[in-house]
């Protein structure tokens, strides 16, 4: 199942990616510590969504929500491996938002 969710996150289809972000969010909350083995499958795809300038802002909100749920439910493994990159991506996004005001 994870392969299909990963494919949907990385797809160009906004609806598929949005639904996949919701599934990742739900799975991270439901599976708790068992979700750790899937971090490498899903977090890089969520990062790509946030970094892609052509992705709709609403889609980025779904990716941010999924990352937030993962960070809350996978505190230590997420912090060790992905927190620094996630914060850097969010910081760049904030800088770009301020420039457009």
C-alpha positions in Angstrom: 0.0 0.0 0.0 2.9 2.4 0.8 4.2 2.1 -2.8 0.9 3.5 -4.1 0.7 6.3 -1.6 4.3 7.3 -2.4 3.5 7.2 -6.1 0.4 9.4 -5.5 2.5 11.9 -3.5 5.0 12.2 -6.3 2.4 12.3 -9.0 1.5 15.4 -11.0 -2.2 14.8 -10.2 -3.2 17.3 -7.5 -6.2 15.3 -6.3 -4.1 12.1 -5.9 -1.4 13.9 -4.1 -3.8 15.7 -1.8 -5.5 12.4 -0.9 -2.1 10.7 -0.4 -1.1 13.5 2.0 -4.3 12.9 4.0 -3.6 9.2 4.1 0.0 9.8 5.3 -1.4 12.1 8.0 -3.9 9.5 9.2 -1.4 6.7 9.0 1.2 8.5 11.1 -1.5 9.2 13.8 -2.8 5.6 13.7 0.5 3.7 13.4 2.5 5.8 15.9 6.0 4.3 16.3 5.4 1.7 13.6 5.2 4.5 11.1 8.9 5.3 11.5 9.9 2.7 8.9 7.9 4.7 6.3 9.5 8.1 6.9 12.0 7.7 4.1 9.2 6.8 1.7 6.9 9.8 2.4 8.8 12.8 3.8 11.1 13.4 0.7 7.9 13.5 -1.5 6.2 15.9 0.9 9.4 18.1 0.8 9.3 18.1 -3.0 5.7 19.3 -2.9 6.6 22.2 -0.7 9.7 23.1 -2.8 7.9 23.0 -6.1 7.0 26.5 -7.2 4.3 25.2 -9.6 2.3 23.3 -7.0 -0.9 25.0 -5.9 -0.8 26.6 -2.5 -3.7 24.5 -1.3 -1.7 21.4 -2.1 1.2 22.7 -0.1 -1.1 23.1 2.9 -2.0 19.4 2.7 1.7 18.5 2.6 2.5 20.8 5.6 -0.4 19.2 7.5 1.0 15.8 6.8 4.5 16.8 7.8 3.1 18.3 11.0 1.3 15.1 11.9 4.4 13.1 11.2 6.5 15.4 13.3 4.1 15.1 16.2 3.8 11.4 16.0 7.4 10.5 15.1 9.2 13.1 17.3 12.6 11.6 17.7 13.1 9.9 14.3 11.6 12.9 12.4 13.8 15.3 14.4 16.9 13.4 13.8 16.5 12.9 10.1 14.1 15.5 8.7 13.5 18.5 11.0 16.5 20.6 9.8 15.5 20.2 6.1 11.8 20.8 6.9 12.5 24.0 8.8 14.8 25.2 6.0 12.0 24.6 3.4 9.5 26.4 5.6 11.9 29.3 6.2 12.4 29.8 2.4 8.7 29.7 1.9 8.1 32.3 4.5 10.8 34.5 2.9 9.2 34.2 -0.5 5.7 35.0 1.0 7.0 38.2 2.6 8.7 39.3 -0.7 5.3 39.0 -2.5 3.5 41.3 0.0 
